[in-house]
Amino acid sequence: MDTLSSTLDAFEAGMYEPPPDMVTLDRLISMDDAQVRTHVGTVFTAQLQNSLTVHDVFFPDAPPPLRTAAQPWVADVAAALVAWSLALVSGHGFSRTADQVKAQAFVQARLKPDDPDFISLARENYSFLFPTHAGKDGVPFATYLADRSDWGQQLAKEMISPHYTIKELFGYRSDRGKFFQRLYCNLYKVRLLRPDLAGAVERHWEEILHERAFTAGWTVYDAMLSAHYTGQNFIEQVLAATNRRSPTGTGYAPNPAGGSTSYTNAYTYGLDVGTWLTDHAHYDFLTGAHPDNVERAPFGHCFREGTPILMADGTTKPIEEITQGEQVCGYLGEIEQRSPQTIVWPLKEGELLYGINDYPPFFTASHPFLTPHGWKAISPEAAQQVNPGLHITELKEGDQLLQIDYPGPTEPAQYRHVTISKITLMVADRRQHVHSLHLHRPKQSYHAHGFCVAVNHPEHTADHITDAFARLTAAERRFITQQLTPVLPLLKSTLGPYIEHILISGLHPTSAPAPTMSEAQARDDETTADEMTGLAGNR
């Protein structure tokens, strides 16, 4: 942080007063507005986030802006930017609720100089920020306002002096852009200090430059232009809002202590976002489509403590007591060995355990059971997430399970078909834990209560990670790249250098592999800039 920035807070709090010998005409005339112009964009972003249209749903934690902006124009632009981000979200069907092309067009039609509301707000923000954010050597422009008449007279006199005029004309020849920016900034200082002298200074420079109304080219809005605003700007907040989960369904089941307990049997993702879409359906860039954001309660993927597991010698043992290296009986009597991986999960509040026929509830809904027609689970969706390599359908009453008859490793294993006459459930005691077995050989099976069940633990291979990232949108992959780049050294030091290549391959599947995550992020930034340039050229 430079000297000026470090003193602004103290100055605004009335705790900073520059020494008199630092408050000079040279500093007044040489101080620029670079920070002012940058903060015009920063303040505008805060104004968008604090718009009543979007604040409560998408930006509840956004700090208030330095300057409020209650214009409907700001609210409309904020809604369009949020819609643009929604169109880039892959989860829960929210992408179909917004039209990306229309949202882009709406934003770009408004964040440009020929929109009067845009120009008005940019100038208001610039004027508000100038006293405290324009400065030199830690001396803010606001210091000169205490004696504005005298300083304004000195500045105006200097700006029409032959010495200053000749010096600036050399700058005009070498870099017209910087020349005009300095000239506009100093003219603005005169307007604030001595508005009665500003006309004379402008006329002097009109005669020198042979240009009338040259100040019409003064831009204070650069950081508010559409090139700085895309659906990527608010993707983080929109992702958070659409992934916020609310319980919206209730069921009742027996509990271990007797009686019944209510439990959540459905959740809605982005519940407030759904309401927001309904309330703002009048916007043309919202499609009116509904998200697919309701899902059944999440399910664990393990067995209750005490569940008997068939060992290789034909005996049974509670699942939690099986240790590394012990042998269990797999499908058709294959000998499997428990790996070093220990899988123990605490039960969540209201999580359900299920039972079959006269077996009391002992498993969670996502554990796959083998049937004559393949793998089945109470919740095939949840089971499929953990076992993407298996085809899993719904387990229900009337299905048949394969239960082993296994006297020991010296005789062949046989299976009998057990028809499910009833499925029972109960709300688990959250103080309990559930367990699963991880075997040395991937994609293997074992037997719980004699029923053949799958190893229900994900194998996060490079292909699995790549496939998972492929289901995200390009905007979401860019966001993940931005978030991972700073922590990548930690990941590499703990997981090994190969993790960078795996992540790059997954996050950038269609491009030539980048050697590093930083280069991949740089390519993302270039792609975004190219996209915005193309859009600007099509306006």
NORFEN-V656481 format. One line per field, one symbol per residue. ss: DSSP state (H for helix, E for strand, L for the rest). psi: psi as a letter, one per 20 degrees, with the letter a starting at -180 (. if undefined). burial: 1 if it has 24 or more other ideal C-beta (glycine too) atoms within 12 Angstrom, else 0. A space follows every 50 residues. Layout:
BEGIN
ss->???
psi->???
burial->???
END
This chain:
BEGIN
ss->LLHHHHHHHHHHLLLLLLLHHHLLHHHHHHLELHHHHHHHHHHHHHHHHL LLLLHHHHLLLLLLLLLLLLLHHHHHHHHHHHHHHHLLLLHHHHHHHELH HHHHHHHHHHLLLLLHHHHHHHHHHHHHHHHHHLEELLEEHHHHHHHHHH HHHHHHHHHLLHHHHHHHHHHHHHLHHHHHHHHHHHHHHHHHHLHHHHHH HHHHHHHHHLLLLHHHHLLLLHHHLHHHLLLLLLHHHHHHHHLLEEEEEE EEEEELLLLEEEEEEEEEELHHHHHHHHHLLLLLLELLLLLLLEEELLLL LLEELLLEEEELLLLEEEHHHLLLLLEEELHHHLEEEELLLLEEEELLLL LEEEEELLLLLLELLLLLEEELLEEEELLHHHHHHHLLLLLEEELLLLLE EEEEELLLLLLLLEEEEEELLLEEEEELLLLLEEEELLELLLLLEEEELL EEEELLLLLLLHHHHHHHHHLLLHHHHHHHHHHHHLLHHHHHHHHLLHHH HHHHHHHLLLLLLLLLHHHHHHHHHHHHHHHHHHHHHLL
psi->prgghiigghghjjipoqqhiinrhghghiprkghghgiggghgghhghj phhighghlhjpqqqhpqojphgghggghhhghgghijphqkjhhiiqog ghgghgghihmqhjohhggghghggghhhghiiprpkjoqhhhihhlhgg hhggggghijqhggggghhhhhhhnhghghggggghhhgghhgmhiihgg gghghghgikpqkiiijppjjgiiqhhioaihgkhghhgghijppppjqp rpqqrhiqaqpqqpjqqpplghgggggghkiiphjphiqqrmjpqqqqqa laqqqipppprhjirqpphiiprpiqprpapkjppqpprippoppqprpj qqqqrpdjpqpiqrijppqprikapqqgnhghhhhhmiiqoprpprqhrp qopqoniriiqqqqqqpopohqprqqpqoiirqqqrppqhpqkarappki ppqqompqomrghggghghhirrhghhgggghhhghjhhgghhhiqhhhg gggghhimhirppqhrhghghhhgggggggghggghhi.
burial->00010011001000000100001010111111111111111111111111 11111011100000111010101111111111111111111111111111 00110111111100101110111111111111111101111111000100 11111111110001000100010000001111111111111111001100 11011000000000100111111111111111111111111111101000 00110000001011101111111101100100101110001010111111 11111111111100011011010001111110111111100010101101 11111100101111111111100011111101111110010101110011 11110100000010000101001011111001111111100011111111 11111111100000110110011111111111011001000000000011 111111111000010010011011001100110010000
END
